[in-house]
Amino acid sequence: MMRPEDQPYMAVAEVAAFLGITRQAAWNRSRRSGFPKPIAILRSGAVWATPDVVRFARRHRPVAKAPATREPERMDVFALARARLAALGLPVVQRTR
């Protein structure tokens, strides 16, 4: 699967995946000053040049380097939801397949 930063352009979904935030949070962030201007506004939404978003992320969200032997982690929404439920003290039910 291609990573968002490997593509020449990003829409809101790719920006969200790259920054590790929700699409709504990415859209809100894109409307603030300091975020790169979109290169196009299509009917489906705004489109940004990937290098612009990467530069923004490096300036505003420095990421700690992972050890070279580790494979990049993928966003697992179910693991995130389980962690949030556990943090709230709510029961987490594991389904078996």
Secondary structure, 3 states (H helix, E strand, C coil): CCCHHHCCEECHHHHHHHHCCCHHHHHHHHCCCCCCCCCEEECCEEEEEHHHHHHHHHHHCCCCCCCCCCCCCCCCHHHHHHHHHHHCCCCCCCCCC
